């Protein structure tokens, strides 16, 4: 009498094929979800930086020359200075002149590719949308 303990090669191959099909379907969806989550988290963090800049302005009656100043003055922690792709934010204050007495600013994330000026860049301005 033959004692069958374990699985045949065909059974194992069928299970591996099913797992492969699920992975083929699920991984791209997971990657899109992760990408969307990074975009949303980055936008939220940029809005938080905008709020902190407003607080700084309220206290000092001017915006800082760099967002590193917010860390130096203990308004935010250094971990907030990087976007969802671990790239530093670009903080661009407008020139302080007669036409712009409040010296507004832009906060820009270079997006997934880390290169400024592409379609994947994210931007928050001092004006609340």
KAVENGI-V274610 format. One record per run of one state. SS is the DSSP state (@ for helix, = for strand, . for the rest). FROM is the first residue (numbers start at 1). TO is the last residue. If there is no record, write none. Layout:
# KAVENGI-V274610
ss->[SS,SS]
from->[FROM,FROM]
to->[TO,TO]
This chain:
# KAVENGI-V274610
ss->[.,@,.,@,.,@,=,.,=,.,=,.,=,.,=,.,=,.,=,.]
from->[1,9,61,68,73,78,82,83,88,89,90,94,97,98,100,101,105,110,122,126]
to->[8,60,67,72,77,81,82,87,88,89,93,96,97,99,100,104,109,121,125,129]
